[in-house]
């Protein structure tokens, strides 16, 4: 069955053309020629704010993980000694 594909029909062709046009507009508007995202003048501020949130979330996760490990786990070599 790998040699077959679905026939889109008139409505399907119209939808495919509309999707491709929207995709082209999106690409021209939001992507650089190398494929990276255009950030504009607010880009550094937005990425800086995202990084702060990300660092806070990572610190919170590490604190929970450390508390869990120290409360519920012990090292094997500590028991052998």
ABEGO torsion letter per residue (X at the ends): XAABBBBAEAAAAAAAAAAAAAAAAAAAAABBAAGBBBAEAAAAAAAAAAAAAAAAAAAAAAAAAAAAAAAABBBAAAAAX
